[in-house]
Amino acid sequence: MGGATVRIGVPKERTPGETRVALAPHAAHELSRAGHRVLVEAGAGEASGIGDAAYGEAGAHVVDDARRVWDESELVVKVYGPVEEEWPRLREGLVLLSFLSLPVNRDLMRALLDARCIAFAMETVRGAAGGLPILTPMSEIAGRLTPQIGAHYLLRQSGGRGVLLGGAAGVRPGRVVVLGCGIVGSGAARMASGLGAQVVVIDRDVNRLRTLDLARIPGVTTLAASTMGIRDAALQADLLIGAVHVVGARTPALVDRETVEGMKDGSVIVDVDVDYGGCVETSRPTTLQHPVFVDGGVTHYCVKNVPAAVPVSASRALSNALLPYVRGIAGLGLADALKADEGLARGVALAEGRVVDPVLARATGADHSQLSSVLPLHSEAR
């Protein structure tokens, strides 16, 4: 791989409710122009408003058989990690780029280890400034969506309290509590403010809160995180948004069951990071087909792939973020791409049957191997 034609595969997503596609036609076109062969499974972009013809016009090869995409590709790019029916297609030497959520997906982790493939967890790839360049556009979309989702489920006919987040003349607005002041949380705060809600954002990082405060967003106040502060705020909330994310590790439960049961009947919880466990004790993963459940009189929306609700926008944003990394791996070869980009190297979770991400190793109790001891990253070692 590198310096020659690389076969890049884009299979259709098989995770229930996953409507995004990892690479849009513009990305396929750029990779094809660079001399690589892009194989796209027929129908992969359909839910994102992208027909097979668009991929063909971009220079990709559309194939009907998913097995061909897997078997003929050296590099497979997909949104969510392989589902069980795809595990037999994993093999040694294959490079996989995907959102993996391995701390809470041990069966997939075992399948990837057994197959000895090289698996990138896209959510842990770091940018030059230490950010999360592939995860960030998905977090931005999730942040902007969550207040809209919460507003919908607060409607009486949706089982909610019947509260309008923006209130009305002479009527107080709804109360929104956002746990976490990262990309998701700050985006949710801005959108909830735009809807006219009273918003409290809670985080343990006072510098993040200060940055949000300085933006002077109408109706938004901040609060340093404490167990008592979180509990009191949750009990007053009409809408509680969980936007806590710990890179590569399980999300801590900051809101316990007793607090949930003390919340107002018909209030709503939207827990965004549920694919890493969620920050509310009563959360459990749901799908876009069956997005909510009621526990303790509170409606829980715990869809693990919130951006898939807007796949036309999300697929293009994800493709924009992924293209530089796919182009780098294909153009330079894996070893040189990792050597040139430390942030990309930090995204390698598993390689040749070993756990090479130290955070993942700690989170799962697995033995950790240095990436450089598993993959030859220096020319003299090759």
N, C-alpha and C positions, 0 to 999 in steps of 0.2 A: 504494500500500500504506500502510495506517495510517489510522485514523479511519473506515474503511469495512469492508465484508466482504472478507476475504482468503481466497483459495482455498489450502488447505494439503493437500499430498499425502503419503500414506504408502504407498510401493510395497512389494511383497513382496521380501524380500532374495534376491538371485541369486548371491551369492558362495558357492562350495561350502562346505557345512558351517555356514553362518550361519543360526542358528535364532532369533535375537532379532528383535524388532520395535521400532522407534524410539519410537512413542507408544502407550501402553496406552489402553484405553477411558476411564479416569478423566481422562486428558489431553484426549482427543477431546471429552469432555463439557464440560470447562472452556472449551475453545476454541469449541465450538458455542454455549455459553451467552453467550459474549462477542460472538456475532454472526458468527463466521467459518464458512466451509464446509470441512469436513474430508472429504477423499476417501481412502478406504482400499481398497487392492486386495484382492479376495477371497482369503482364505487367508493374509494377511500375518501374523496372530497365531497361526496354527494350532499351530506348533511350540512356542509359548510358553504353550499351554493356553488361548488366547483365541479363541473362535469368532467368526465374522462377525456372529452375532446380538448379541453383546455390544457390538460397535461400533455396530450399528444402534440398539440401545437407548440408547446414549450420545449419539446425535444425529449420528453420522457417516454418510456416504453410501458404502456398499460397492459397488464397481464391479468387474466381471469383467475388464475390459480394462486392462492395465498402461499402454498408450499414453494412455488417457484420464486416468489419474492424473498422468502427466507433462505432457501437453499442456494440461490444464485448470487446473493448479496454478501459482500464482505462487511459492510456497515449498514445496520438497520436503524432507522430513526422513527420513533413512534411516540405518541403522547403518553400513554400509560404503559406500565410494565406488562410483559406478556401474561396472558391468562393461561389457565392450565392446558387448554387444547393446543396452545402454541409452544409449550415447553419441549415437546419432542423435536422441535425445529432448532432449538438452541444447540450450539456446538463449540468446540474449542476453536479459537482463532476468530470467531465472530465478534465484532464490536457492536455494542448496543447502546444507543442514547435514548433515555426515556425518564419520565418521572416514576420513581420506584417505591418510595415510602417503605423502605426495607425494615426499619425498626418495628413496624406494626404489620409487616407482611413477610413473616418468617418462612412460609412455604415457598414463596417466590425466591427468597434469598437462597434457600437450600437448592432449588432447581437451578439457579444461576451458578452456584458453586459447583454443583455436580457436573454441569455442562462445561465448566472451565472457560466460559466466554469472558470477554472484557466488558463490564457493565458500568456505564456512566449513569449516576443519579443526577439528572439535569438540575434538580432543585438545590444541589450543593456546589455546582460550578460557580467559581468566584470571578468577579471582574477585577480590573486594575485597581479600583478604589476599595475593594473588599466587598462590594455589593453582590447581588445574585442576579446576573444579567438575563438568564433564561427564565427564572421564576418571576422576576419583577413585573413584566408586562401582564402575566396572569394574575399577580397580586393586585395590580392597579385595576384590572377589570373586576376582580372579585370585590374589591373595596367599593367601587362605584355601584355595583349591583346590590350589595347586601341591604342598604337602606330601602331600596325599591322592593326587594323581596319581603323585608320585614313589614313595610307599609301594606303590602298585599295581604299578608296573613293576619294583620291587625283588623282587617275588614270583618264585619260581623258575619257576612256570608261565607267567609273563609275560616270561620271558627274563632275569630279573634275578639278582642275586647270592644271593638267598634270605635277605636281611637284614630283620629286624623293627626298624623305627625305634625302637620303645619298649624293645627288648631284653627281657630276662626276668630272674628272680631269679638272680643269680650270673653273668649274661651282660651285657656292655656294650651300651648302646643304639647305634643307628646314628648316623653322623656326617653332619650336614647343613651345607653351606656355602651362605650366601646372599650373592650379590654385589649390593650396593645396599641402602640403608637408608631408602628412601622408603616410599610407601604399600604397594606390593607387597612389598618386602623385609621391612618390619616386620611386616606381616600374616602373611607366610610364616613368620617366626621364631616368632611367637606360636602359630601352628597346629602347627608342628613341635615346639615345646615341649610343647604339649598332647598330642602323640602320644608324648612321652617321649624324644625324640631329644636328642643333644648338638648344639648349634647354634652356628656361628660366623657372625657377620654382618660383612661387610667393606664399608667405604665410605671415600671420601676426605674426606667432611665429618665432622669430629670432633664437631661440635655435634649432628648427627643421632645419632651413636653414643652420645654422652653421654646424650641423651634416652632412648634405648632402655635404656642401662645403668641409669638411675635408675628404670626400671619394674620392675627386679628380677625378670625373667621366669626361672623355673627352667630351668637347663640352657643359657641363652643367654649367650654371651660376644661381645665385639666386637673388631675389629681394624682399625687404620688401613690403608688400601689402599697396597700397594706391589707391584711386579711380582713380587718374590721371595715376598712373603707370600701373594699370590693363588695362585701356582704351588704352594707347599708345602701350602696348605690344600686345593686341588683334588685333589692327589695322595692325600690322606688321606680324601677324601669318599666316602661311599656315595651321597649325593644332592647334586648341585650345582644351585642355583637361580639363574638369571640374572635379576636384577630391576633392571637398569640402564636408565634412560630419560633421554635428552637431548631436551628439548622442541623439536620441529620439526626435528631434525637426526638424521642417521644415528647409531646406537649404536656406540661404539667396541668393537673386539674385544679383550677383556681376558684371555681364555684362548686360547692358541695351540694349534695342532694337536699339537705335540710334547707339551704338557701333557696334552691329552685322551688321547693314545696311551699316556701313562704312568699314567693312572688305572686303578683296579682293574677287571678284567673283570666285566661285569654291573652296574657302577655306572650311575647314571642322571643325565642332565642335562635339566633343564626350563628352557628359555630363553624367558622370557615376552615380551620386547620384540622378537621376531624380525620383526615387521612393519616395524620400523625397522632391520633388519639383524642384531640379536642381539648379545650380548656374548661369544659363543664362536665361534672361527674356523670350526669344523666345523658350525655350525648352518645349517640351511636351512629355509624355511617348509614346514610340513606342515598337514594338514587334520584335522578331527575324524573323517572317514571313514578316513583313513590317518595316524594321529597320530605314529607313531614310525619311526625308522630306526636302524640300528646302524652306528657309525663308530668305528674304533679300539677295538672291543670294548665300547663304551659306548652304551647306549640313549639316544637323543636324542628328547625330546618338544618339538617346536617349533611347536605350533599357535598361529597368530597371533591367534586370537579365543577364547582360553581361556574367558571367561565364557559363550560360546555353549553350553558343556557343561551349563549350568544356566539355560536360557532363561526358565523361569518366574520365577526370582528376578531374573535380570539384566535382563530387559525392563522389569520394574516399576521397578527401581533407575535404569535409564537414562532412562525416561520421567519419573520424578520430577525428575531433574537437568535434563532438556531443557525441560520445560514452561515455566519462567519465561522462558527465552530466546525460545522460539517465541511465547509470549504477548506479549513485549516487542516483537519485530520486527513481528508482525501488528498489535498495538495502536497502536504509535507510528509505524510506518513505518520502513523500513530506516535512512534518514539520521538520524532523531531517536533511534532505538534505539542506533545506533553513537555518536552524540554524547553520549548520556546514560550510556553504559557503556563506558569505555575498555578493560576486560577483554574485552568482546564484540568490540570493534573489532580487538583483537589476534588474534582468531580468524579474521579474513578472510585467506585465503591468496592468492586470485586474484580479480581483478575486471576485467571488460571487456577481457580479453585481456592483462592485465599482472599481474606478480607483485608483491603489495603487502606480503607478509610478509618482513622483512629477513633473518630466520634462514633461511627457505626459499630466498631468493635466493642467500645465501652458500653454502648446502648444495648447490645445483644449478648454481651458476655463472651464474644468470640475472640479467638487468637488474632492478633494484629501482625501483619507483615508489611514492611516498608515497600512502597511501590517500586522503588529503584532495585529492590532485591528480587522482584517478581518479573518486571519488564525491563529489558535493556534500554536505558534511556540515553546512553552515551555511545558514541560511534565506536570507541575502542572495545566496548562490551559486545558489539554486534558481530 
